[in-house]
Amino acid sequence: MSSRSLPAPGGAGFSCAEARETARDILAGLKPDPAGVDDVLTVVSELVSNASRHAGGATAFRITVRSGTVTIEVSDGSPSPPRIPPWAPEVPGGFGWRLVNQLATTDVHIHPDGKTVTATLTTEAVGHL
């Protein structure tokens, strides 16, 4: 098992780019399928940007690689769970959470400090780890 975290100094403050770089670093030596890396990076980007856009910023980020899975956890200060808006392809935005749910199995844990969104991609999605 391999794991890396980004705590957010002062409660919020790391970027999508920093979270993606952390994900790239942990995946670099594992030789996953390139399309799988793209899927992981898409999920990382969507979760961190959604925390920024809808919840005041991410307060923590963790990526964990185990045999068979990659798990991404993003925490923020809002207790409101993410939602999939009604389908409106003519309206910009609103597709991120839908995309995350297509690429990964998700779970939302509400806690006193807000919530943690967990997305897990399997070996089939990411390639052999």
C-alpha positions in Angstrom: 0.0 0.0 0.0 1.2 3.5 -0.8 -0.5 6.7 0.4 0.2 10.5 0.1 -1.7 13.4 1.6 -2.0 17.1 1.2 -3.2 18.9 4.3 -4.5 22.4 3.5 -2.7 25.0 5.6 -5.2 27.2 7.4 -8.1 25.0 6.3 -7.9 25.5 2.5 -5.2 26.3 0.1 -3.9 23.7 -2.3 -4.7 23.7 -5.9 -6.0 21.1 -8.3 -2.5 21.1 -9.9 -0.8 20.2 -6.6 -3.3 17.4 -6.0 -2.8 16.1 -9.6 1.0 16.2 -9.1 0.7 14.3 -5.8 -1.4 11.7 -7.7 1.1 11.5 -10.6 4.0 11.1 -8.1 2.4 8.1 -6.4 1.3 6.5 -9.7 4.7 7.1 -11.4 6.4 3.9 -10.3 3.4 1.6 -10.7 3.2 1.5 -14.5 -0.6 1.8 -14.7 -2.4 2.1 -18.1 -2.1 5.7 -19.4 -5.8 5.9 -19.8 -6.2 4.8 -16.2 -3.9 7.6 -15.0 -6.0 10.1 -17.0 -9.1 8.7 -15.2 -7.4 9.1 -11.8 -6.3 12.7 -12.6 -9.8 13.5 -13.9 -11.3 12.3 -10.6 -8.7 14.2 -8.5 -9.4 17.4 -10.5 -13.1 17.2 -10.3 -13.2 16.5 -6.5 -10.8 19.2 -5.6 -12.3 21.8 -8.0 -15.8 20.9 -6.7 -14.6 21.4 -3.1 -13.3 24.8 -4.2 -16.3 25.8 -6.2 -19.1 24.6 -3.9 -17.6 24.2 -0.4 -15.0 26.9 0.3 -12.0 24.8 -0.7 -10.6 21.4 0.1 -9.3 21.0 3.6 -7.5 17.7 3.0 -6.6 15.4 0.1 -5.3 11.8 0.2 -4.6 9.2 -2.5 -4.0 5.6 -1.5 -2.9 2.8 -3.9 -3.5 -0.8 -2.9 -3.3 -3.9 -4.9 -6.4 -3.5 -7.1 -7.6 0.0 -6.2 -6.8 3.7 -6.2 -8.7 5.6 -3.5 -9.0 9.4 -3.6 -10.3 11.3 -0.6 -11.1 15.0 -0.6 -12.4 16.8 2.5 -14.0 20.2 2.7 -15.9 22.3 5.3 -19.4 21.9 3.9 -21.8 19.3 5.2 -23.8 19.5 2.0 -23.3 16.4 -0.1 -22.5 16.7 -3.8 -25.5 16.3 -6.1 -26.1 15.4 -9.7 -28.1 18.3 -11.3 -30.8 17.6 -13.8 -29.4 16.8 -17.3 -29.0 20.1 -19.2 -26.3 19.7 -21.9 -27.0 23.2 -23.2 -26.0 24.7 -19.8 -22.3 25.0 -19.1 -20.9 23.0 -16.1 -22.6 20.6 -13.8 -21.0 17.5 -15.2 -18.2 16.9 -12.8 -19.9 14.8 -10.1 -21.7 12.8 -12.8 -18.3 12.1 -14.4 -16.7 11.1 -11.1 -19.6 8.6 -10.5 -19.0 7.1 -14.0 -15.3 6.6 -13.4 -15.3 5.5 -9.7 -17.4 4.1 -6.9 -18.1 7.0 -4.5 -19.0 7.5 -0.9 -19.8 10.7 1.1 -19.1 10.8 4.8 -20.6 13.8 6.6 -18.8 14.7 9.8 -18.6 17.7 12.3 -16.0 19.5 10.2 -17.9 19.1 6.9 -17.6 16.1 4.6 -15.1 13.7 3.0 -15.8 12.5 -0.5 -14.2 9.2 -1.4 -13.8 7.9 -4.9 -12.4 4.4 -5.6 -11.2 3.2 -9.0 -10.5 -0.5 -9.5 -7.6 -2.2 -11.3 -9.9 -2.8 -14.3 -10.3 1.0 -14.6 -6.7 2.0 -13.9 -4.7 -1.0 -15.3 -2.5 -3.3 -13.3 -0.9 -1.7 -10.2 
